[in-house]
């Protein structure tokens, strides 16, 4: 009887994870050309992101990065793993979050000298977890996200700009355009990190996202201003 009870519990938990499971493929484009392919998988308690430079982009900037966030309710990370393989930079680290004491415990598997503890906001998330959390907050016209990026506390005010119909891989859809800004709360110098984090979390530039205006709020497009031309993220495919 106990085995049957345990089996039913496991079956229930597995079915719940399937309900929340999703996978999306995106491409990061510059001058209209895809330079990075991004795959994001969410299984209900783990968010996994793999970003790899395309063949043409690898000539100038090699990238084969993996980000894994183990999270609880509202995409609050309990741990965040980064495995970074870039042309002149590598990381393999895990960050465990002690939210009660508002401390992040970072352990490097490559360089023990950069293993350290550092302060966080109690609601800090990594960038990708914050993005998925935001999908569930678009009934609010504005608000604040808190990020842990470059081992610093970032405040990220967001606001809905407008609704807009755009062409996407899903067809012509109505979207919610959201503007996100970033504030380095303690105004400390950023540590070197991977290209995605360095470029996306920047207190000098705004980031724009377009989410479908339905219940799923799928991120179908993003725009990041860079000189002389912006960087565009576009959804290539999505499946539950």
N, C-alpha and C positions, 0 to 999 in steps of 0.2 A: 504493500500500500504506500509506504514511504517512497519507494522507487517511482511509482506511478505519479505521486504528488510532485516529486522533483522533476520528472520528465515533463509534466504539464507546465510547471513554472518555466523550465528552459524553453519549451515550445512557445510559450507566451512571449517571453523576452525576445526570442528569435523573430517572431512575427512582428513585434513592435519595431525591431531594428529594420526589418524590410520595409515597413511603412515609411520610415524616415530616410531610407537609402536613396541616394541620387548620385548621378555622375554627369559632369559637364566637361566639354572640351572647348577651350578658347584659344585664340591666337592673338599674340601681341604684334601689332603692325606699325611699321615706320615707313613713311613715304609709300603707303599702300602695299608694302611687301611684308609677309609674315616673317618675323625674326625669332619669335619664341612660341612654342606650342605648350599650352598649359592644360593639365588634366586635374580636375578636382573631384574627389570622391568623398561623400558623406554617408556614413553607415549608422548614424544615430548616436554614437558616442566617440567616434574618431573622424577627424577631418584630415584627409591626406591630399597634398598638392605636389604635383611633379611638374617642373618647368624645365624645358630643354630647348636650347637654341637650334634653329633650323640649320641646314647645311650651309646655306649662303651666309648666315649671320656668324657661324662658328669661325669663319676666317678672321673676323675682327674681334669677336667676344664669345668665347666658349662658355657654355652654361649647361649644367646638368644638376639641378637642385631639387631636393625633396624636403618638404615640411610636413610634420605630423603632429597634430594637436589632439590629445586625449581630453575630452571635455565632459562636463556634467550639464546641469540645467542652464539654459540660455547661453550656450556656447562659452561658458566660463572654463578656461583650460585648467586642468590639473597638472598637465605636463605638455611641453612643446619641444619637439625634436627638429633640429635643422642639420641637414647633410648637404653641404655646399661644395660644388666642384666647378670652379670658374678658372679662367685662363691663368690668372695670377693670384688666386685667393681660394682657400679651402677652409671649411668648418665641419666639425662633427661634434655637436653639443646637444645636451638636453637641459631644459629648464623646468624645474619643479616649483610649483606655486604654493606658498604658505599664505593663504588669504587671510587667515585669522590675525597673523602678525604682519601682513602686508609686505612680505619678503619673497623675492625670487631667488632660487638656489640654482646657479648655473654651473654645470660640470662640462668641461671640454675633454673630449677623447683624443684630441690631437696635441693640445698645448696646456699642460696643467697650470701654467702661469696665469692663464686667463680664467681659471675657475674661480668663481666668487659669488657672494650674496649681494643683492642690491634691492633698494626699495621699489615698491609698486603701489599703484592705487588698488584698492580692494576690488575694483571692477575692471582691472586691466585685462585686455585680451591681445593675442597676436593679431596681425592685420587680417588674415583670412577668417579667423573666428569672429572678429568684429564685423566683417562684411556679411557673414551668414546671420549673425545676430541682428544686424540692421534690417535684413529682409523681413523680420517679424515686427519691426517698429515703424513701418511706413504709414501707419494710421495716424502718426503724429507728424505735424508739419515741421518740427525742428526738435533737436535734442543734442546730447553730448555722448560721444563714445570715449572710452579710455583705452589707450594702447600701451603695450610693452614693445618697444622697437629700439634697436641699438642699445639695449639695456637702460633706456631712459623712460620716464613717464611722459606720455603725450596725451593731451586733451584734443579731441577731434570733434568740434562742433559740426553738425550737419543740418541741412535744411532742404526741404522740397522746393525746387525751383518752379516746376510746372509739369503738366502732363503733355506728352508729345507722341504723335504717331510716327514710328520709324520702320524702315524695312530691316528685317533680321532673318536669320536662318530659319526661324519659326514662322516666317511670313510677315505680313504687314500688321504690326501690333501696337496697341496703345501702351505707352510706358510712363513711368514716373521718373523724372530727372531729378537727381539729388546732388547737391554740392557739398563736398567735405573739405574742411580746412584742418590744419594741424598746428598745434601749439606745443613747443618744447617747454613744459611747465617749469622746470628748474633752470632752464637756459644753460644747460651743461653741454659740453662738446660731445658730438656724436662719435661713438666708436665706429670703426670700419665694420661693415657688414656686407651682406649679399646685395647684388644689384637691384633686385626687386624691392627689398625693404628700403634701401637707400633712396631709390627713385620715387617710390610711392609715398613714403612718410617724409614730408618735406615742408618746413614751415614757411617757405617762400612761394609755394605753388598750391593751387586748389586742384582737387581731384573730382571728376564728375562721373557719376554712374547712372545708367538707365536700367530700371527694373520693370518687368512686365507688370501691368496694372491689374493683375488678377490676384488670386489668393496665394499663388506660388512665389510671386515677386522674383522671378528668375533674372539674374544680372545678364543682360544681353549686350551691353556695350559699356565701355569706360573710356574716358579721355583724360590724359595727363599732359599739361602744357610743358613743352620743352622747346628750347630754341635750337635751330630755327623752325622746327616743325613739331607738332604734337605727336605723342604716342597714343595709339588707339588700341583698345582691347575689344575683340568681337567674339561673341558666342558662335561656335561652329556646330555644336550638337548638345542635346540635353536629353537625359532619360532618367526615369524613376526606377 
